[in-house]
Amino acid sequence: MRLISHIAFVFLLPLLLYAQVEDEQDRPVVTAPLFYLDGLSFWGNDSLTRFDVFVQVPHSELHYVSGERGFDAKYEVTVNVLDADGRSVVERIWSETVRAADFDATTSKKLMNTTQRSLMLKAGKYALRVHVHDEESRKTAILMRDLVIDNYASHPFSVSDIMLANAAVNEGDRTTISPNISGNLIEAENGFFVFYEVYAKDPADSIACTYRITELTGRPAYAKSEKRACTGSRTQVIAHIDSSHFPLGAYNLEVEITTAGRPSVVKRRGLIFQWSDLPVTVADLELAIRQLLYIATEEEADTFKTAKTYEQKKELFLAFWHRRDPSPDSKRNEFMEEYYARVEYANAHFKHFLEGWRTDMGMVFIIFGAPNNVDRHPFDYDSKPFEVWSYYDYNTDLIFVDGTGFGDYRLITPIWDMLHRLKK
């Protein structure tokens, strides 16, 4: 494990790719991410920047074989940094073996295997591509990120990227921190930490640090300011953020550093507060409840309306999905994951004047999934544009007509009897 001055990074056990609707063979893959990825840049030397890649794989996403001492899983990680022309600049490949003592450990979402590799890069724009290949199932997951690498040595005053941390423990003259790779801080009951480095060619006595957290709408959610003493040309900062009052949702974190005689430096990154049992696409409880419109009974909908507090809504929401869990003895609710993955797909592909999940096509896709066949008629001479979605399992064809000519397809086939049967 790399030690950076007196800071040690240790990994504790913490805590959609779609195609347009075509037919049965092209149904979207509905799954949670196989792994989490984070990448952070720090001072390397006078000409190169150190870029740290963190890869975190939940035990529940691996396939195991039983052995004499438990269950073993193996996977391979490939990290590629590509330049603007798509050429590989740096590549790292390594293998990992995960040993689970019992079956429960193989299905745990909270048990993680985390690894880190450091790369030295010149300043510039890149793409980061990371593959995780499970050797037993032979399945591969891929995540990509755009990178902008700065040369910290070229600035008189600069700040590294911001690392999120679940915990920070003082041990004599050094502090050990456990990075948060997923960016999900819901289980940080006592708050979370941010770690960063401040670089100054002409160090001042102190720096002023301001932390702001806003909702995605820009609404302020948290602010804190403090002063820190400088420790030479490189100052390492670990700051605690009180997150006890943050409701479910996605946020932006902004860190602003100022010192006498220098322009301020601002660094930003995203973070979320999301229950570990929820799909990654669910980041707003109020919205997630509204999106139950198509499968909630009238009684359930009325019950949600009576909830006054966030905790009451959370309890009703979890109870709603527990009643529909096809495998209540397991840690995953496949029905919930499928439902909100369909909502995400609808938002991405059927948005018009309304959000995708609120359109007629979005509604049908969320309720019934991808059609077995789609028959499109965008340019027929004697009719308005229309589409026919065929569902073989329901022995029905659903017709959508674009009455305005602007892509606003409305469902003209009655489905209320089908919906009524589904809600029972």
DRENKOLZA-668614 format. One record per residue (C-alpha): residue number from 1; x, y, z; residue in one letter. Coordinates in steps of 0.25 Angstrom, whole numbers, m for minus. Layout:
BEGIN
+-----+-------+-------+-------+----+
|   i |     u |     v |     w | aa |
+-----+-------+-------+-------+----+
| NUM |     X |     Y |     Z |  A |
...
+-----+-------+-------+-------+----+
***
This chain:
BEGIN
+-----+-------+-------+-------+----+
|   i |     u |     v |     w | aa |
+-----+-------+-------+-------+----+
|   1 |     0 |     0 |     0 |  M |
|   2 |     5 |    14 |    m4 |  R |
|   3 |     9 |    23 |     8 |  L |
|   4 |     8 |    38 |     5 |  I |
|   5 |    16 |    45 |    15 |  S |
|   6 |     9 |    42 |    29 |  H |
|   7 |    m4 |    38 |    22 |  I |
|   8 |    m7 |    23 |    20 |  A |
|   9 |   m18 |    18 |    11 |  F |
|  10 |   m25 |     5 |    15 |  V |
|  11 |   m37 |    m2 |     9 |  F |
|  12 |   m47 |    m6 |    20 |  L |
|  13 |   m59 |   m15 |    17 |  L |
|  14 |   m69 |    m3 |    15 |  P |
|  15 |   m80 |    m2 |    15 |  L |
|  16 |  m107 |     4 |   m72 |  L |
|  17 |  m104 |     1 |   m83 |  L |
|  18 |  m116 |     1 |   m93 |  Y |
|  19 |  m120 |     1 |  m107 |  A |
|  20 |  m132 |     7 |  m113 |  Q |
|  21 |  m145 |    m2 |  m112 |  V |
|  22 |  m145 |   m11 |  m124 |  E |
|  23 |  m149 |   m25 |  m121 |  D |
|  24 |  m148 |   m37 |  m111 |  E |
|  25 |  m133 |   m40 |  m115 |  Q |
|  26 |  m129 |   m25 |  m112 |  D |
|  27 |  m135 |   m24 |   m99 |  R |
|  28 |  m127 |   m15 |   m90 |  P |
|  29 |  m117 |   m22 |   m80 |  V |
|  30 |  m123 |   m18 |   m66 |  V |
|  31 |  m112 |   m20 |   m55 |  T |
|  32 |  m105 |   m13 |   m44 |  A |
|  33 |   m91 |    m8 |   m47 |  P |
|  34 |   m81 |   m20 |   m45 |  L |
|  35 |   m71 |   m10 |   m39 |  F |
|  36 |   m68 |     4 |   m34 |  Y |
|  37 |   m57 |    13 |   m39 |  L |
|  38 |   m50 |    25 |   m35 |  D |
|  39 |   m38 |    33 |   m40 |  G |
|  40 |   m30 |    44 |   m33 |  L |
|  41 |   m18 |    52 |   m37 |  S |
|  42 |    m7 |    57 |   m28 |  F |
|  43 |     7 |    63 |   m29 |  W |
|  44 |    16 |    53 |   m35 |  G |
|  45 |    29 |    61 |   m39 |  N |
|  46 |    33 |    73 |   m47 |  D |
|  47 |    28 |    67 |   m60 |  S |
|  48 |    18 |    56 |   m57 |  L |
|  49 |     6 |    55 |   m49 |  T |
|  50 |     2 |    43 |   m41 |  R |
|  51 |   m11 |    37 |   m44 |  F |
|  52 |   m17 |    27 |   m34 |  D |
|  53 |   m28 |    17 |   m39 |  V |
|  54 |   m37 |    11 |   m29 |  F |
|  55 |   m45 |    m1 |   m33 |  V |
|  56 |   m55 |    m7 |   m23 |  Q |
|  57 |   m63 |   m20 |   m26 |  V |
|  58 |   m74 |   m25 |   m17 |  P |
|  59 |   m74 |   m39 |   m13 |  H |
|  60 |   m88 |   m41 |   m18 |  S |
|  61 |   m84 |   m38 |   m32 |  E |
|  62 |   m74 |   m49 |   m33 |  L |
|  63 |   m76 |   m64 |   m37 |  H |
|  64 |   m70 |   m74 |   m27 |  Y |
|  65 |   m65 |   m88 |   m27 |  V |
|  66 |   m65 |   m96 |   m14 |  S |
|  67 |   m52 |  m100 |    m8 |  G |
|  68 |   m46 |  m107 |     5 |  E |
|  69 |   m46 |   m94 |    12 |  R |
|  70 |   m58 |   m87 |     7 |  G |
|  71 |   m62 |   m80 |    m6 |  F |
|  72 |   m52 |   m74 |   m16 |  D |
|  73 |   m54 |   m64 |   m27 |  A |
|  74 |   m44 |   m59 |   m37 |  K |
|  75 |   m45 |   m47 |   m46 |  Y |
|  76 |   m35 |   m39 |   m55 |  E |
|  77 |   m34 |   m23 |   m55 |  V |
|  78 |   m29 |   m16 |   m68 |  T |
|  79 |   m27 |    m1 |   m67 |  V |
|  80 |   m25 |     7 |   m80 |  N |
|  81 |   m22 |    22 |   m81 |  V |
|  82 |   m25 |    26 |   m95 |  L |
|  83 |   m20 |    39 |  m102 |  D |
|  84 |   m29 |    48 |  m111 |  A |
|  85 |   m27 |    39 |  m123 |  D |
|  86 |   m31 |    26 |  m115 |  G |
|  87 |   m17 |    21 |  m114 |  R |
|  88 |   m13 |    14 |  m101 |  S |
|  89 |    m3 |    23 |   m93 |  V |
|  90 |    m2 |    14 |   m81 |  V |
|  91 |    m8 |     0 |   m78 |  E |
|  92 |    m8 |    m8 |   m65 |  R |
|  93 |   m13 |   m22 |   m63 |  I |
|  94 |   m14 |   m30 |   m50 |  W |
|  95 |   m22 |   m42 |   m44 |  S |
|  96 |   m29 |   m43 |   m31 |  E |
|  97 |   m34 |   m55 |   m23 |  T |
|  98 |   m45 |   m53 |   m13 |  V |
|  99 |   m48 |   m63 |    m2 |  R |
| 100 |   m61 |   m64 |     5 |  A |
| 101 |   m62 |   m72 |    18 |  A |
| 102 |   m77 |   m75 |    16 |  D |
| 103 |   m88 |   m74 |     6 |  F |
| 104 |   m94 |   m62 |    13 |  D |
| 105 |   m80 |   m55 |    10 |  A |
| 106 |   m82 |   m58 |    m5 |  T |
| 107 |   m95 |   m51 |    m6 |  T |
| 108 |   m91 |   m38 |     2 |  S |
| 109 |   m93 |   m25 |    m4 |  K |
| 110 |   m85 |   m19 |     8 |  K |
| 111 |   m72 |   m27 |     7 |  L |
| 112 |   m63 |   m22 |    m4 |  M |
| 113 |   m50 |   m25 |   m10 |  N |
| 114 |   m42 |   m12 |   m13 |  T |
| 115 |   m29 |   m10 |   m21 |  T |
| 116 |   m21 |     2 |   m25 |  Q |
| 117 |   m11 |     5 |   m35 |  R |
| 118 |    m3 |    18 |   m38 |  S |
| 119 |     1 |    23 |   m52 |  L |
| 120 |    10 |    34 |   m56 |  M |
| 121 |     4 |    43 |   m66 |  L |
| 122 |     7 |    56 |   m74 |  K |
| 123 |    m3 |    68 |   m73 |  A |
| 124 |   m14 |    66 |   m83 |  G |
| 125 |   m27 |    61 |   m87 |  K |
| 126 |   m30 |    46 |   m86 |  Y |
| 127 |   m40 |    35 |   m85 |  A |
| 128 |   m39 |    25 |   m74 |  L |
| 129 |   m45 |    11 |   m78 |  R |
| 130 |   m45 |     0 |   m67 |  V |
| 131 |   m49 |   m15 |   m70 |  H |
| 132 |   m53 |   m25 |   m59 |  V |
| 133 |   m53 |   m39 |   m64 |  H |
| 134 |   m59 |   m50 |   m55 |  D |
| 135 |   m52 |   m63 |   m58 |  E |
| 136 |   m63 |   m72 |   m54 |  E |
| 137 |   m75 |   m66 |   m61 |  S |
| 138 |   m66 |   m60 |   m72 |  R |
| 139 |   m73 |   m47 |   m72 |  K |
| 140 |   m67 |   m34 |   m73 |  T |
| 141 |   m72 |   m20 |   m68 |  A |
| 142 |   m66 |    m7 |   m74 |  I |
| 143 |   m66 |     7 |   m68 |  L |
| 144 |   m60 |    19 |   m75 |  M |
| 145 |   m57 |    33 |   m70 |  R |
| 146 |   m52 |    46 |   m77 |  D |
| 147 |   m39 |    51 |   m70 |  L |
| 148 |   m32 |    64 |   m69 |  V |
| 149 |   m19 |    63 |   m63 |  I |
| 150 |   m12 |    76 |   m58 |  D |
| 151 |     3 |    78 |   m56 |  N |
| 152 |     3 |    83 |   m41 |  Y |
| 153 |    17 |    87 |   m42 |  A |
| 154 |    14 |    97 |   m53 |  S |
| 155 |     5 |   106 |   m43 |  H |
| 156 |    10 |   114 |   m31 |  P |
| 157 |    m2 |   110 |   m23 |  F |
| 158 |   m11 |    98 |   m26 |  S |
| 159 |   m20 |    87 |   m20 |  V |
| 160 |   m20 |    72 |   m23 |  S |
| 161 |   m33 |    64 |   m26 |  D |
| 162 |   m43 |    62 |   m14 |  I |
| 163 |   m43 |    48 |    m8 |  M |
| 164 |   m56 |    44 |     0 |  L |
| 165 |   m53 |    35 |    12 |  A |
| 166 |   m62 |    27 |    21 |  N |
| 167 |   m52 |    28 |    33 |  A |
| 168 |   m40 |    34 |    38 |  A |
| 169 |   m32 |    29 |    50 |  V |
| 170 |   m20 |    35 |    57 |  N |
| 171 |    m9 |    26 |    60 |  E |
| 172 |     3 |    33 |    66 |  G |
| 173 |     9 |    43 |    56 |  D |
| 174 |     1 |    38 |    45 |  R |
| 175 |   m14 |    37 |    40 |  T |
| 176 |   m20 |    24 |    34 |  T |
| 177 |   m32 |    27 |    25 |  I |
| 178 |   m41 |    17 |    17 |  S |
| 179 |   m45 |    23 |     4 |  P |
| 180 |   m59 |    23 |    m1 |  N |
| 181 |   m59 |    18 |   m15 |  I |
| 182 |   m74 |    18 |   m19 |  S |
| 183 |   m77 |    32 |   m14 |  G |
| 184 |   m89 |    27 |    m6 |  N |
| 185 |   m88 |    32 |     8 |  L |
| 186 |  m101 |    27 |    13 |  I |
| 187 |   m95 |    18 |    24 |  E |
| 188 |   m86 |    29 |    29 |  A |
| 189 |   m94 |    31 |    42 |  E |
| 190 |   m83 |    40 |    48 |  N |
| 191 |   m81 |    48 |    36 |  G |
| 192 |   m70 |    46 |    25 |  F |
| 193 |   m56 |    51 |    22 |  F |
| 194 |   m50 |    58 |    10 |  V |
| 195 |   m35 |    57 |     8 |  F |
| 196 |   m27 |    66 |    m2 |  Y |
| 197 |   m13 |    72 |    m3 |  E |
| 198 |   m10 |    87 |    m5 |  V |
| 199 |     3 |    91 |   m13 |  Y |
| 200 |    10 |   104 |   m11 |  A |
| 201 |    24 |   108 |   m17 |  K |
| 202 |    24 |   120 |    m7 |  D |
| 203 |    17 |   114 |     5 |  P |
| 204 |     9 |   123 |    14 |  A |
| 205 |     6 |   122 |    29 |  D |
| 206 |    m8 |   117 |    27 |  S |
| 207 |   m19 |   114 |    17 |  I |
| 208 |   m34 |   116 |    18 |  A |
| 209 |   m43 |   104 |    14 |  C |
| 210 |   m57 |   105 |    11 |  T |
| 211 |   m66 |    93 |     8 |  Y |
| 212 |   m80 |    95 |     1 |  R |
| 213 |   m90 |    84 |    m2 |  I |
| 214 |  m101 |    87 |   m11 |  T |
| 215 |  m113 |    79 |   m17 |  E |
| 216 |  m113 |    77 |   m32 |  L |
| 217 |  m123 |    88 |   m33 |  T |
| 218 |  m112 |    97 |   m27 |  G |
| 219 |  m119 |    98 |   m14 |  R |
| 220 |  m109 |   100 |    m2 |  P |
| 221 |  m109 |    88 |     7 |  A |
| 222 |   m96 |    90 |    15 |  Y |
| 223 |   m85 |   100 |    18 |  A |
| 224 |   m73 |   100 |    27 |  K |
| 225 |   m60 |   109 |    27 |  S |
| 226 |   m47 |   107 |    35 |  E |
| 227 |   m33 |   111 |    35 |  K |
| 228 |   m21 |   101 |    34 |  R |
| 229 |    m6 |   103 |    37 |  A |
| 230 |     3 |   100 |    25 |  C |
| 231 |    13 |    90 |    26 |  T |
| 232 |    23 |    94 |    15 |  G |
| 233 |    21 |    93 |     0 |  S |
| 234 |    11 |    81 |     2 |  R |
| 235 |     0 |    82 |    12 |  T |
| 236 |    m9 |    70 |    14 |  Q |
| 237 |   m23 |    72 |    19 |  V |
| 238 |   m33 |    63 |    25 |  I |
| 239 |   m46 |    70 |    28 |  A |
| 240 |   m59 |    64 |    35 |  H |
| 241 |   m72 |    67 |    29 |  I |
| 242 |   m85 |    65 |    37 |  D |
| 243 |   m95 |    57 |    28 |  S |
| 244 |  m105 |    53 |    39 |  S |
| 245 |  m116 |    62 |    33 |  H |
| 246 |  m114 |    59 |    18 |  F |
| 247 |  m126 |    52 |    12 |  P |
| 248 |  m126 |    42 |     1 |  L |
| 249 |  m121 |    49 |   m12 |  G |
| 250 |  m109 |    53 |   m21 |  A |
| 251 |  m101 |    65 |   m17 |  Y |
| 252 |   m89 |    73 |   m22 |  N |
| 253 |   m77 |    76 |   m13 |  L |
| 254 |   m68 |    88 |   m15 |  E |
| 255 |   m55 |    91 |    m7 |  V |
| 256 |   m49 |   105 |    m8 |  E |
| 257 |   m35 |   108 |    m3 |  I |
| 258 |   m30 |   122 |    m2 |  T |
| 259 |   m17 |   128 |     4 |  T |
| 260 |   m11 |   142 |     4 |  A |
| 261 |    m6 |   147 |    m9 |  G |
| 262 |   m11 |   136 |   m18 |  R |
| 263 |   m24 |   134 |   m25 |  P |
| 264 |   m33 |   124 |   m19 |  S |
| 265 |   m34 |   110 |   m24 |  V |
| 266 |   m47 |   102 |   m25 |  V |
| 267 |   m49 |    87 |   m27 |  K |
| 268 |   m62 |    79 |   m29 |  R |
| 269 |   m67 |    65 |   m29 |  R |
| 270 |   m80 |    58 |   m27 |  G |
| 271 |   m86 |    49 |   m16 |  L |
| 272 |   m98 |    42 |   m12 |  I |
| 273 |  m106 |    38 |     0 |  F |
| 274 |  m113 |    25 |    m4 |  Q |
| 275 |  m118 |    12 |     4 |  W |
| 276 |  m109 |     1 |     0 |  S |
| 277 |  m121 |    m8 |    m3 |  D |
| 278 |  m126 |     2 |   m14 |  L |
| 279 |  m122 |     1 |   m29 |  P |
| 280 |  m112 |    12 |   m32 |  V |
| 281 |  m122 |    19 |   m41 |  T |
| 282 |  m130 |    23 |   m29 |  V |
| 283 |  m125 |    36 |   m23 |  A |
| 284 |  m137 |    43 |   m19 |  D |
| 285 |  m148 |    37 |    m9 |  L |
| 286 |  m159 |    46 |   m13 |  E |
| 287 |  m157 |    44 |   m28 |  L |
| 288 |  m156 |    29 |   m26 |  A |
| 289 |  m169 |    29 |   m19 |  I |
| 290 |  m176 |    37 |   m30 |  R |
| 291 |  m170 |    27 |   m40 |  Q |
| 292 |  m178 |    16 |   m33 |  L |
| 293 |  m190 |    21 |   m40 |  L |
| 294 |  m192 |    10 |   m50 |  Y |
| 295 |  m191 |    m2 |   m40 |  I |
| 296 |  m196 |     4 |   m27 |  A |
| 297 |  m211 |     1 |   m23 |  T |
| 298 |  m220 |    12 |   m19 |  E |
| 299 |  m219 |     8 |    m4 |  E |
| 300 |  m203 |     9 |    m5 |  E |
| 301 |  m203 |    22 |   m12 |  A |
| 302 |  m213 |    28 |    m2 |  D |
| 303 |  m204 |    23 |     9 |  T |
| 304 |  m192 |    29 |     3 |  F |
| 305 |  m199 |    43 |     3 |  K |
| 306 |  m202 |    42 |    18 |  T |
| 307 |  m187 |    40 |    22 |  A |
| 308 |  m182 |    53 |    28 |  K |
| 309 |  m167 |    51 |    31 |  T |
| 310 |  m156 |    46 |    23 |  Y |
| 311 |  m154 |    34 |    32 |  E |
| 312 |  m169 |    30 |    30 |  Q |
| 313 |  m168 |    31 |    15 |  K |
| 314 |  m155 |    22 |    16 |  K |
| 315 |  m162 |    12 |    24 |  E |
| 316 |  m174 |    11 |    15 |  L |
| 317 |  m165 |    11 |     2 |  F |
| 318 |  m157 |    m1 |     8 |  L |
| 319 |  m170 |    m8 |    12 |  A |
| 320 |  m175 |    m6 |    m2 |  F |
| 321 |  m164 |   m13 |    m9 |  W |
| 322 |  m162 |   m24 |     2 |  H |
| 323 |  m177 |   m28 |    m1 |  R |
| 324 |  m172 |   m30 |   m16 |  R |
| 325 |  m159 |   m36 |   m13 |  D |
| 326 |  m158 |   m49 |   m22 |  P |
| 327 |  m147 |   m55 |   m13 |  S |
| 328 |  m149 |   m49 |     1 |  P |
| 329 |  m138 |   m58 |     7 |  D |
| 330 |  m127 |   m52 |    m2 |  S |
| 331 |  m121 |   m38 |     0 |  K |
| 332 |  m125 |   m33 |   m14 |  R |
| 333 |  m139 |   m29 |   m19 |  N |
| 334 |  m138 |   m33 |   m34 |  E |
| 335 |  m152 |   m27 |   m36 |  F |
| 336 |  m149 |   m13 |   m31 |  M |
| 337 |  m135 |   m13 |   m38 |  E |
| 338 |  m143 |   m17 |   m51 |  E |
| 339 |  m153 |    m6 |   m49 |  Y |
| 340 |  m144 |     5 |   m47 |  Y |
| 341 |  m135 |     1 |   m58 |  A |
| 342 |  m147 |     2 |   m67 |  R |
| 343 |  m150 |    16 |   m61 |  V |
| 344 |  m136 |    20 |   m64 |  E |
| 345 |  m137 |    15 |   m79 |  Y |
| 346 |  m150 |    22 |   m81 |  A |
| 347 |  m144 |    35 |   m76 |  N |
| 348 |  m132 |    33 |   m86 |  A |
| 349 |  m140 |    29 |   m98 |  H |
| 350 |  m155 |    34 |   m97 |  F |
| 351 |  m153 |    48 |   m92 |  K |
| 352 |  m162 |    59 |   m99 |  H |
| 353 |  m169 |    70 |   m93 |  F |
| 354 |  m170 |    61 |   m80 |  L |
| 355 |  m159 |    53 |   m73 |  E |
| 356 |  m158 |    40 |   m80 |  G |
| 357 |  m164 |    32 |   m69 |  W |
| 358 |  m177 |    40 |   m70 |  R |
| 359 |  m179 |    38 |   m85 |  T |
| 360 |  m188 |    28 |   m91 |  D |
| 361 |  m176 |    20 |   m97 |  M |
| 362 |  m169 |    21 |   m84 |  G |
| 363 |  m181 |    16 |   m76 |  M |
| 364 |  m182 |     4 |   m85 |  V |
| 365 |  m168 |     1 |   m85 |  F |
| 366 |  m167 |     2 |   m69 |  I |
| 367 |  m179 |    m7 |   m68 |  I |
| 368 |  m177 |   m18 |   m78 |  F |
| 369 |  m162 |   m17 |   m82 |  G |
| 370 |  m157 |   m17 |   m96 |  A |
| 371 |  m166 |   m21 |  m106 |  P |
| 372 |  m164 |   m34 |  m114 |  N |
| 373 |  m165 |   m27 |  m127 |  N |
| 374 |  m166 |   m12 |  m131 |  V |
| 375 |  m173 |    m8 |  m145 |  D |
| 376 |  m170 |     6 |  m148 |  R |
| 377 |  m178 |    15 |  m158 |  H |
| 378 |  m171 |    29 |  m158 |  P |
| 379 |  m174 |    33 |  m172 |  F |
| 380 |  m187 |    26 |  m177 |  D |
| 381 |  m194 |    34 |  m188 |  Y |
| 382 |  m208 |    33 |  m182 |  D |
| 383 |  m206 |    33 |  m167 |  S |
| 384 |  m199 |    40 |  m156 |  K |
| 385 |  m186 |    34 |  m151 |  P |
| 386 |  m189 |    22 |  m142 |  F |
| 387 |  m182 |    10 |  m136 |  E |
| 388 |  m188 |    m4 |  m132 |  V |
| 389 |  m181 |   m11 |  m120 |  W |
| 390 |  m184 |   m26 |  m119 |  S |
| 391 |  m184 |   m33 |  m106 |  Y |
| 392 |  m185 |   m48 |  m109 |  Y |
| 393 |  m186 |   m52 |   m94 |  D |
| 394 |  m199 |   m43 |   m93 |  Y |
| 395 |  m204 |   m46 |  m107 |  N |
| 396 |  m206 |   m32 |  m110 |  T |
| 397 |  m201 |   m21 |  m119 |  D |
| 398 |  m200 |    m7 |  m114 |  L |
| 399 |  m201 |     5 |  m123 |  I |
| 400 |  m195 |    19 |  m121 |  F |
| 401 |  m199 |    30 |  m131 |  V |
| 402 |  m191 |    43 |  m132 |  D |
| 403 |  m203 |    53 |  m134 |  G |
| 404 |  m194 |    66 |  m134 |  T |
| 405 |  m183 |    61 |  m144 |  G |
| 406 |  m173 |    65 |  m133 |  F |
| 407 |  m170 |    51 |  m127 |  G |
| 408 |  m180 |    52 |  m116 |  D |
| 409 |  m185 |    38 |  m118 |  Y |
| 410 |  m198 |    35 |  m110 |  R |
| 411 |  m204 |    21 |  m107 |  L |
| 412 |  m217 |    19 |  m113 |  I |
| 413 |  m219 |     4 |  m109 |  T |
| 414 |  m227 |     3 |   m96 |  P |
| 415 |  m219 |    m4 |   m85 |  I |
| 416 |  m226 |    m1 |   m73 |  W |
| 417 |  m231 |   m15 |   m71 |  D |
| 418 |  m217 |   m20 |   m72 |  M |
| 419 |  m212 |   m10 |   m62 |  L |
| 420 |  m223 |   m13 |   m52 |  H |
| 421 |  m220 |   m28 |   m52 |  R |
| 422 |  m205 |   m25 |   m50 |  L |
| 423 |  m208 |   m17 |   m38 |  K |
| 424 |  m216 |   m28 |   m31 |  K |
+-----+-------+-------+-------+----+
***
